[in-house]
């Protein structure tokens, strides 16, 4: 049996800390996979120099239950 655990943050470094903290609690052999993704939170019809949309970073961890 498998289980998925999700994490999200608008700061990638914070997301990595959350994931690492969780992985540190797992027993050896329980981790199956870790998937990362980033999604822009705003879509703009124009671009300006130095202006970037906010991004939400997500991670899904698949573990053996």
C-alpha positions in Angstrom: 0.0 0.0 0.0 1.2 3.5 -0.9 0.5 7.0 0.4 1.2 10.5 -1.1 2.1 13.5 1.1 2.0 17.0 -0.4 3.8 20.2 0.4 3.6 23.7 -1.0 5.3 27.1 -0.6 5.9 30.3 -2.5 9.6 30.1 -1.5 11.5 27.2 -3.0 14.1 27.1 -0.2 11.4 26.8 2.4 9.8 24.0 0.4 13.1 22.1 0.4 13.4 22.5 4.2 9.8 21.2 4.6 10.5 18.2 2.4 13.9 17.4 4.0 12.3 17.6 7.5 9.6 15.1 6.5 12.1 12.8 4.8 14.2 12.8 8.0 11.2 11.2 9.8 10.8 8.3 7.4 12.1 4.8 8.1 14.7 3.4 5.8 13.1 1.8 2.7 9.8 3.8 2.9 10.5 6.5 0.3 9.3 5.7 -3.2 9.7 9.0 -5.0 9.7 12.8 -4.7 8.1 15.0 -7.4 8.6 18.8 -7.6 6.6 21.3 -9.7 6.3 25.1 -10.0 3.2 27.0 -11.0 2.9 30.7 -11.8 0.2 32.2 -9.6 -0.6 35.0 -12.1 -0.7 35.2 -15.8 0.1 38.5 -17.4 -0.8 39.7 -20.9 2.4 41.8 -21.0 5.8 41.5 -19.5 7.9 44.3 -17.9 11.6 44.1 -17.2 12.3 42.9 -13.7 8.6 42.0 -13.0 7.9 38.3 -12.5 4.7 36.5 -11.5 4.6 34.9 -8.1 5.2 31.2 -8.2 3.9 28.4 -6.0 6.3 25.5 -5.6 4.9 22.0 -4.8 6.3 18.7 -3.8 4.6 15.3 -3.7 6.3 12.5 -1.8 5.2 8.9 -2.4 5.9 6.5 0.4 5.2 2.9 1.4 2.6 2.7 4.1 
